[in-house]
């Protein structure tokens, strides 16, 4: 039985609050009180074994009895919504469930229990979602992080985790978060965005897409650069679709979020230290281990520190076609960031030697940008051509040139070619990959 014997009987109904019709302001409190009482009445071991529909029917009957005995008057639609909310508390993430189910939302940003924002179509907006109090929000946070074997408490008040659908979660709690717990959830589509969608969204031109396809098929090493929320991971997923399905790909991430479609993918994820400060596994450890796994390509979700050196070493030792991302505002800044991160590895290497490593390992830098109208665009594709004295030499192949923003606030511009024929064009020709001659001809494509 789902409910303990004689759990609900006349005269013994749990106290769930005041009387009268359900007001909007006490909906959350009522839901949580019913949830707490149901936890006492339920055989919790059966929760995961029952289909949601059967569970809904059982809980609806019990909740109806509770409300009837307490003389709480609800309409049918209010009762249905209350039962659905209680199910979300029991099986899911409570108030977050409607936001997680909304496919138009990209980010969920919780700034304390009473302020929940979402990013929809590139723009932030305040929602009417509320948590009852800080304890309620902390309970949801702990439910998220415990599902992936991580913890958050005063001794470790920051944590990265992921949801079952791959969405990335970052949480930070007091004492570091002064006004209350803060949660950031980066949602990912159930089906990865392919290059065709980026063309539909006008994030890239057709000629640029063809060049990117050729770059991946020719096993060039790619660095994707951009700011937070600019679409780096989305582009990385799109590019991975061009990888040959016969290749063995190893992915390395802090929180697993890449959605590669190849059948031969080995996914590795870092691990934080335990409560005694032991057992940490860093990205650098995983990159080193990946080299022993016979990979054809290594994909690092994002380089942040000393693993940049090991990544370059792998690119220079036969693992062509590897890809990674970095936070930077321009292609030149991206290379400077990689140079700084190699310095963080604590190795005694001269700046010139580091730059030589970068110039020989990375072939292409792709710059993406999130613009004021919420759109994400590939604003530059550049190729590294070598060293000139102590400076890495870069040549830009494509760029996005903005035009004045119109009264509608929509950003318009042109994807234009620089007219430079990249070195990869020779590889494209040698491998018999189709590439229209006009791809590298100087010209513009309006968007």
N, C-alpha and C positions, 0 to 999 in steps of 0.2 A: 504493500500500500504506500502511496505517495505521502499521505498524511498519517501521523501517529493515531492509533485507535482512540476514539472519543476525544480527539483534539478539539473539535468544535461541537458543542452541544448547547442547548438552550440554557441561558443563565450563566454560561462560562465563557462567553465571548471575550477576547482580549480587548482591553481599553485602547482605542486607537485615536482618541482625540475628542474634540467638542462635537456638538450636534448642529444639525442644519444642513443646508445645501453647500456644495463644494465651491469655495471661492478660489479665484486664480492664485491669490497670494499664499494660500495654505496648501496648494496642490503638492508641492515638493515635500512639505512636512508630513502630510498624510501618506504619501507614497512611501516615505522612509519608515514611518511608524508601522505601516502594514508589512513592509519588508522585514523589519526587525522581528515582528511577531511571527511571521511565516517561518523564519529561520528556526524558531523554537518548535514549530509544529511539523515541519517537513522532515521526511527521511532523506537527508541530503545525498546519501549514496545513490539514490534513484534519479537525481536531477539530470545527470548526463546521459542516462539510459532512455529517457522518454523523449519522443518527438516534441518539438515546440508546440504544435497544435494540440496534442493531448495534454500537455502541461498547462497550456492556456485555459483549456476547458476545466481542468481540475481546480486551478487557482481562481478562476472566475467564480465558480460556485462557492468557494470558501470566502473569498473577499465579499461576495454578495451577502453572505450570512453575517459577516462582521459588520458591514454597513447597515444591514437591516436591524440587527440587535442594538446597534448604537444610534439608530434613527438618523443616519446620514443619508440625505436625499440626493441622488445623482441621476442624471439622464442616462439613457442607454449609451450614447456616444461618450459621455464622461466616464462611465464605468468601463467601457472598452479601452479608453485611453489610459485609465488608471491601471487596469490589468496589464496592458502593454508596457507601461512604465515600470511596474513591479517586476515583470519578466526581464526587462532590461537591467534592473538592479540585481536580480538573481543570476542571470546568465551572461550579461554583458557588462558594459561600462556606464550604466545609469544614464544620466542626462546627455552623455556624449553620443549615445547610439544614433539618435536622429541625424546628427551632424556627420557621423561616419558613413551613414547610408546615403547621404546627399552627394551625388556624383558631381555637382557643380562646385563643390568646395575643395580647395587645394590645401589650405592650412587651417588648423584650429589652434587658437592662441588663448590660453586661460590665464588671465591676470587677476588672481584671487578668486574666491568662490562666486562673487557677484558680477564679475566682468569677463565675458567670454566673447572673443572676436573670431571672425572667420575671414579668410581671403577667398573671394569669389570672383573669377575672371580677372585676376590680377589686382583687385582692390579690396581694402579692408572694410569690414562692416561689423557693427555691434549686434549681437543676437540677444534674444530674451531667455536664453538658457541660464539657469542658476543652479548652484549647489546649495544645500541647506546651510552648511557651515564649513569651516576648515577641516574638521574631522571627516566629513563626508568626502571632500576632495582628496584628502590624504588616503582614504580607504580605496578610492578609485586608482590613485597613483600606485599604491602598493599592489593592487590587483594586476596592473599592467606589468610592473617590473618583476614581480614574483613569477609570472608566467614564462619569463625567459631566464630565470635563475639569477636575477640581479636583485639588489636591495637598495633602499634609500632610507636614511635616518640621519640623526644629528652628526654621527661620525663620518658619514658619507652622504652629504646633502645634495650631490649632483649625480644624475644617472642618465645614460642613454639606453634606450630599449626599442623594441619594435612590437607592433601588433601582429595578430595572426595573418592579416592580409598583406603584411610587409611594410605598412606605414611606419615611419620613423618617429620616435617619441623622445623628447628631452624634458626632464623635470628637475627643478631646483626648489628646495624647501628651506624654511627657516632653520638656522639663523642667517643663512646667506640671502634668502629672499625676505626682505624686510617686512613687506606688507602681507605676506602669505604665500602659499605655494604657487609656483609658475610652471605652466606646462605648455610645450609647443609640439604639435603633431603635424608632420608633413605627410599628407595622404598621397597614395599612388593609385593610379587607375588599375582596375582589375585586369585590364588588357593593356599591355605596354603601347605607348605611342610610337608608331612607325614613321618613317620618313614621309610617307604620303600624307599623314596628318600634319606634319610640320609644314609641308607645302600648302596644305589647305588653310592652315593658320597664318600663312604668309610669314613664317619665321625664317624661311630660307628660299632661295630661288632654285629653279629646276637645274640650272647649270651647276650651282654650288652643290646640290644634292648628288648629281652625277659624279662630280669631282670627289666628294666624300666617300661615295661608294667605291670608286677606283682606289682611293687611298687605303681603305680597309682591305680590299681584295689584294692589293699589292703589298700588304703586310708592312705598312709604314707605322711607326710609333707615333701615337697621337696624344697631345696634352690639351685638354679642354679647360679653358679658363673663364671665370666669370664671378660675379658677386653672389651673395646669398639669394636664393630663390630665382636665379636667372635662367634655370633650366639645364644645368650641367648634366645632372643624372639622367634627365629625360633624353638629352641628345646622345649621351653615352649608350643608353638602352637602344635608341634608334640605330646608331652606328653598328651595334653588336649584331643586328639582324643580317648584316652583310658578311659575317664570319662564316667560313665554310663549316658545314655541319659535321665534317669528318675530323675537325680539329678538337683537341683537348684544351679547354679553357679553365683556368683557375681564377676565381674572384676573391678579393680580400677587402673586407670592410669593417668599420667599427660597429655598425648596425646593418645587418644584411638587408639591402633594399633594391639591389639590381634585379632586373627581371629579364635575364637572358633567355632566348628561345631555343638555343642549341641543346641537343640531347646529351652532349658530353661536357657538362659543366660541374666543376667542383667548387662549392661555396665555403669559404672560410670566414670566421668572424672572431674579432678580438674578445678577450675576457678580462674584466677588471679584477683587481686583487680582492681577496676575501677579507673577513673582519680582522684577521691577524696581519693583514698587509702582504699576504703571500698569494702565489698562484696567478699573477698577472701575465697575460699573453698579449703582446703589443703587435701592431701592424708590421713592425720590423721583423719580429720573430716569425710571423706568418709568411712574409715575403721570402725570408731565407728558407723556410720549410717548403714553400711552393716550388723552389728551384729543384728540390729532390723528388718532385711529383711528376716529372716528365711532362710539363705543360708545353703546349704549342704557343699559347698566349697567356699573359698574366694581366688581369685587370684589377687595379686598385681603385676602390670607390673614390677616395680622396687622399692625397698626400698632405700630411700636416707637419711632419718632423723628420727624424733621421732615416725613416724608411725610404725617403726620396733617393738616397744614395744607393740602397740595395735595388730599388726599382730601376735606376739607370744602369746598374751593373747587369741586371737581367736583360735589359734592352740591348746591351752591348755584347751579350754572350749567347746569341742565337735565338732569343725569344722575340723575334720581330713581330710587329703587329700588336704590341701591347698598348694599353690605353689607361689613362688616369685623369683625374681632375684636380684643380687647384683654385683657391680663392685669389683672384687678382683682377684688376680693372683694365689692363691692356696686355697684349702678347709680350711686350718687353717687360712689364711688371711681373708677368707669370714666370719668365725665366729668372728674374732676380729673386723671386720668392723661392723657386727651386734651389737656387744657389745658397740662399740663407738656410734652407732646411738641411741641405747637405752639411753646412757648417755645424748644425745642431747634432750631427752624428758623432761629433767629438774626434774627428779624424784629422791628422796632420797633413792637409793637402793645400797647396797654394791656390789662390783664386783663379789663376790661369788654368791650372790643371782641372779644377772643377768645371770651368766654362768649356774646356775641351771635351770633358765627359758629357756635358749637356748637349753640346753641338753635335757630337757623334751619335748620341742615343736618341734624342727627340728629333723627329722629322717634320712634324706639322703641329702648329698651335692654332686652335680654334677658339675664338673669343665670342662669348654669348653675353647678352645684356637684357635685363628686365627694364622696360621703359616706363615713362610716366603714365601711359594709357593702360598699363597692365600687360601689354604684349611682350613676348620674349622673342628676340631675334638673334640670329648669327650675324654679328657685325664685322667679323674679320676672319679670313682664312689665310694663314701665313705659313711660309716654308722656311725652315732653317737651312742655310746653304753652306755653313762652315764658320771659320774664324777669320777676322781681319785684325791682325795684331792681337790685342787682348779683349776684343769685343766680338760677341756672337753676331753673325750676320744673318739678318732676316729679310725676306722679300715677301710682300703682301700680294696675294693672288686675287682675292675678292675682298670687297669692303661694302658696308652699308653707309650710304651718305644721306643724312637727314635733310628734309626740306622743312620750311617753317610750319609749325603746328597750326592747324586750322582752328576755326571757332568751335568745332565740335570736340576739340581736345584729343582727337585721334592723330597719332604720329604717322606721317607719310614720308616716304623716301625712296631711294633707288638702291638695288643691289648692283654694283658695278664691278666690272673686271678691270684690272690694272694694265692688261695687255702683256704681262710677263708670262712667259711659258715656264712652268715649274719643272724641276728635275724629275718629279714623279711621272711626267708625261712620257718620258722615255721608257720607264718601267711598264706603263699602261700599254704602250705600243708593243713592247717585247712580249707581254703576256696575252696579247690579242684581245684586250678588254675594249669594248666599244666606247669611244669618247668623241663626240662631235667636235670638229675642228673649231667651231665658233665658241667653244667653252672658254678658251683663253684669249679670244679676240677682244680688244678694248671696246666697251659698250656698256649699255645700261639696261636694267630690267626694272620697271616701276612696280611698286607694291603699295 
